[in-house]
Amino acid sequence: MASLKRTTVVLPAGLKKRAMTLARKRKISFTEFVRQAVEQSAPLPLKRLKGKDPFFDDPIVFDGPVPPDLSINHDKYLYDEEP
């Protein structure tokens, strides 16, 4: 686990009570419940390759010019369906 940093958080009484109840039901500490809640709300950003777009640089996903009406008719191009 990464190094831990003590933090003080002030919560309304009702919110803390609900959080503590959920932590007990999950059989985890209140602290771990808060860690998980924050991690779920603030996940690490996906790393981008410098100067590359993984979607457009993948020849299996993208190969060649894009039709000018792709954003409007994407279902037609992807699924052979009319919009």
C-alpha positions in Angstrom: 0.0 0.0 0.0 1.2 3.5 -0.7 2.3 5.7 2.2 -0.6 6.9 4.3 -1.2 10.5 5.2 -3.5 11.4 8.2 -6.4 13.6 7.1 -9.2 15.1 9.1 -12.6 15.2 7.5 -15.7 16.9 9.0 -19.0 15.1 8.1 -22.6 15.8 9.0 -23.7 13.5 11.8 -26.2 11.7 9.7 -23.7 11.0 6.8 -21.1 9.7 9.2 -23.7 7.4 10.8 -24.7 6.0 7.4 -21.1 5.5 6.4 -20.2 3.7 9.7 -23.3 1.5 9.3 -22.2 0.5 5.8 -18.7 -0.1 6.9 -19.9 -2.5 9.6 -22.1 -4.3 7.1 -19.1 -4.7 4.8 -16.9 -5.8 7.8 -14.3 -3.1 7.1 -13.2 -0.1 9.2 -14.7 3.3 8.8 -11.3 4.5 7.6 -11.2 1.8 4.9 -14.7 2.7 3.9 -13.7 6.3 3.4 -10.6 5.3 1.4 -12.7 3.1 -0.9 -15.3 5.8 -1.3 -12.7 8.4 -2.2 -10.9 6.0 -4.6 -14.2 5.3 -6.4 -15.0 9.0 -6.7 -11.4 10.0 -7.7 -9.8 7.2 -9.7 -6.3 7.7 -11.1 -6.4 9.2 -14.6 -5.6 6.9 -17.5 -2.1 7.4 -18.7 -1.7 8.7 -22.3 1.2 7.9 -24.5 3.1 11.0 -25.3 1.9 12.4 -28.7 0.0 9.3 -29.5 -3.7 8.5 -29.5 -4.3 4.8 -28.7 -7.6 4.8 -30.5 -6.4 6.3 -33.8 -2.9 4.7 -33.7 -4.3 1.2 -33.5 -4.6 0.0 -37.2 -7.2 -2.6 -36.2 -9.5 0.2 -34.8 -8.7 2.9 -37.3 -7.2 2.5 -40.8 -7.6 5.2 -43.3 -9.5 8.4 -43.9 -12.7 9.2 -42.0 -15.9 9.9 -43.8 -17.0 13.6 -43.1 -20.4 12.5 -41.8 -19.0 9.8 -39.4 -20.3 11.5 -36.3 -23.9 11.7 -37.8 -24.0 8.3 -39.5 -21.8 6.2 -37.2 -24.4 3.4 -36.8 -24.5 3.1 -40.6 -20.7 2.8 -40.8 -20.3 0.6 -37.7 -23.3 -1.7 -37.9 -24.6 -1.2 -41.4 -27.8 0.3 -39.9 -29.6 3.5 -40.8 -29.8 6.1 -38.0 
